[in-house]
Amino acid sequence: MNAHELRDKTPDQLREELVTLKKEAFNLRFQQATGQLENPARLRSVRRDVARVNTVLNEKANAAAE
């Protein structure tokens, strides 16, 4: 997922995406704690996707405030 795709979405869609990513991050952390995590790199990519979504949401909020 890249920022260009995210910028095309509405804020509501971004919030839904954020909830989905946070659930996935929780599940991955749970798998890591129990030793069942198959792809440790996925944890990093999900964290970065969460940061991207938050960044785009903040950009949209700042643009709407101006």
Protein Blocks (a to p, Z undefined) as FASTA:
>chain_A
ZZklmmmpcfklmmmmmmmmmmmmmmmmmmmmnopafblmlmmmmmmmmmmmmmmmmmmm
mmmmZZ
